[in-house]
Amino acid sequence: MPYERLEEDIRMMKDAGINTVRIAESTWSTHEPQNGVFDFASIDRVLEAMHKADIKVIIGTPTYAVPTWLVKQYPDVLATTGNGPGKYGARQIMDIINPVYLFHAERIIRKLIHHVKDHPAVIGYQVDNETKHYGTAGGNVQFQFVKYLKEKFATVEELNKAFGLSY
């Protein structure tokens, strides 16, 4: 965000009748630039400016854009899709059931929400954005699918019958 024009952006929002904004989405690497190092200064700046302007804020979770450090330390957080192993670059490229991803995503969400929870401008939270499977077809998905099938069907024969595989 070009913070040097924050006041101008707020003026334009007010002129347009905007009274609520959503912030903090897709910003994980800004708020956790290194593993376990958190910096919410940019959020504080925006919250204070919005509060001063009487604009309410919904805090979004930043987890659909994984930070570079996470992928460098744990490359398997990237989704394996029908096109093969994931490559870093775009947002929404993670394996959303990868245990490492889930641990770090929960950690940044908890830190962020704890940091902003008492700010008077904050009126709510948006938990993720555009939640979907991101084309994931890797080992974690396969494992979870087999686990689901074993829980749903008592036997292989029962599974085969349900899917029309009994000949």
C-alpha positions in Angstrom: 0.0 0.0 0.0 1.3 3.4 -0.8 1.1 4.7 2.8 2.3 8.2 1.7 -1.2 8.7 0.2 -3.2 7.1 3.0 -4.9 10.4 4.0 -5.8 11.1 0.3 -7.2 7.6 0.0 -9.3 8.1 3.1 -10.5 11.5 1.8 -11.7 9.8 -1.4 -13.3 7.0 0.6 -15.2 9.5 2.7 -16.3 11.5 -0.5 -17.6 8.2 -2.0 -19.6 7.4 1.2 -17.4 4.5 2.2 -17.8 3.7 5.9 -16.3 0.3 6.2 -13.1 -1.3 4.8 -11.4 -4.7 4.8 -7.7 -4.9 5.5 -4.8 -7.4 6.1 -5.7 -9.9 3.4 -2.9 -11.5 1.4 -0.3 -9.7 3.5 1.3 -12.6 5.5 4.9 -11.8 4.4 4.4 -8.2 5.5 3.3 -9.1 9.0 5.6 -12.1 9.5 8.7 -11.3 7.3 10.6 -14.1 9.0 9.5 -17.3 10.8 8.2 -16.2 14.2 9.0 -12.5 13.7 5.8 -10.4 13.7 5.3 -6.8 12.7 1.9 -5.2 12.7 3.0 -1.6 12.3 1.3 -1.1 8.9 -2.0 -2.4 10.3 -1.7 -0.1 13.3 -1.1 2.8 11.0 -4.2 2.0 8.9 -6.4 1.3 11.9 -5.5 4.6 13.5 -6.2 6.5 10.3 -9.5 4.8 9.7 -10.5 5.3 13.3 -9.7 9.0 13.1 -11.9 9.2 9.9 -14.7 7.2 11.5 -14.3 4.3 9.1 -14.9 0.9 10.5 -12.5 -2.0 9.7 -12.9 -5.7 9.1 -9.7 -7.6 9.6 -9.1 -10.3 7.0 -6.7 -13.2 7.5 -3.5 -13.0 5.4 -3.1 -16.7 4.8 -4.0 -17.2 1.2 -0.6 -15.7 0.1 2.1 -17.8 1.7 5.4 -16.0 2.6 8.6 -16.9 0.8 10.3 -18.0 4.0 7.6 -20.6 4.6 8.1 -22.1 1.2 11.9 -22.0 1.4 11.8 -23.8 4.8 8.9 -26.2 3.9 8.6 -26.6 0.1 5.9 -29.2 0.6 3.4 -26.5 1.7 2.9 -25.8 -2.0 0.1 -27.8 -3.5 0.8 -30.6 -5.9 -1.9 -30.4 -8.6 -2.7 -32.3 -11.7 0.0 -30.2 -13.4 2.6 -31.4 -10.9 4.4 -29.9 -7.9 3.6 -26.3 -7.1 5.8 -23.4 -7.8 6.1 -20.3 -5.7 4.9 -17.0 -7.1 1.1 -16.6 -7.2 -1.2 -16.5 -4.3 -3.5 -19.5 -3.4 -0.8 -22.0 -4.2 -0.6 -23.9 -0.9 -1.8 -27.3 0.2 -4.5 -26.2 2.6 -4.4 -29.5 4.5 -0.6 -29.6 4.9 0.1 -29.7 8.7 3.0 -27.3 8.4 0.8 -24.8 6.5 -2.0 -25.2 9.0 0.3 -24.6 12.0 1.8 -21.4 10.6 -1.5 -20.1 9.3 -3.2 -20.6 12.6 -0.2 -18.9 14.3 -0.3 -15.7 12.2 -4.1 -15.5 12.5 -4.0 -15.8 16.3 -1.2 -13.2 16.6 -3.0 -10.8 14.3 -6.4 -11.1 15.9 -4.9 -10.8 19.4 -3.0 -7.7 18.2 -6.1 -5.9 16.9 -9.0 -7.3 19.0 -9.4 -4.3 21.3 -9.0 -1.6 18.6 -12.1 0.6 18.5 -12.2 0.7 14.6 -12.4 -3.1 14.3 -15.9 -4.4 13.9 -15.3 -7.9 12.7 -13.1 -10.5 11.0 -13.1 -12.3 7.7 -11.7 -15.7 8.0 -9.8 -16.3 4.7 -11.0 -15.3 1.3 -11.9 -17.5 -1.6 -11.4 -20.7 0.3 -11.0 -23.6 -2.0 -8.8 -26.6 -2.7 -6.5 -24.8 -5.1 -6.3 -27.9 -7.3 -4.5 -29.8 -4.6 -4.0 -33.5 -5.6 -0.9 -34.4 -3.6 -0.1 -36.9 -0.8 -2.0 -35.0 1.9 -5.2 -35.1 -0.1 -4.8 -38.7 -1.0 -4.2 -39.6 2.7 -7.2 -37.7 3.8 -9.4 -39.2 1.1 -8.4 -42.7 2.0 -9.0 -41.9 5.7 -12.5 -40.5 4.8 -13.4 -43.7 2.8 -12.3 -46.0 5.7 -14.4 -44.0 8.1 -17.5 -44.0 5.8 -17.3 -47.6 4.6 -16.7 -50.5 7.0 -15.3 -52.7 4.3 -13.9 -52.6 0.8 -16.9 -54.6 -0.4 -19.2 -51.9 1.0 -17.2 -49.2 -0.8 -17.3 -51.1 -4.1 -21.1 -51.6 -3.8 -21.6 -47.8 -3.1 -19.5 -46.8 -6.1 -20.9 -49.5 -8.5 -17.6 -51.4 -8.5 -19.1 -54.8 -7.6 -19.2 -57.1 -10.6 
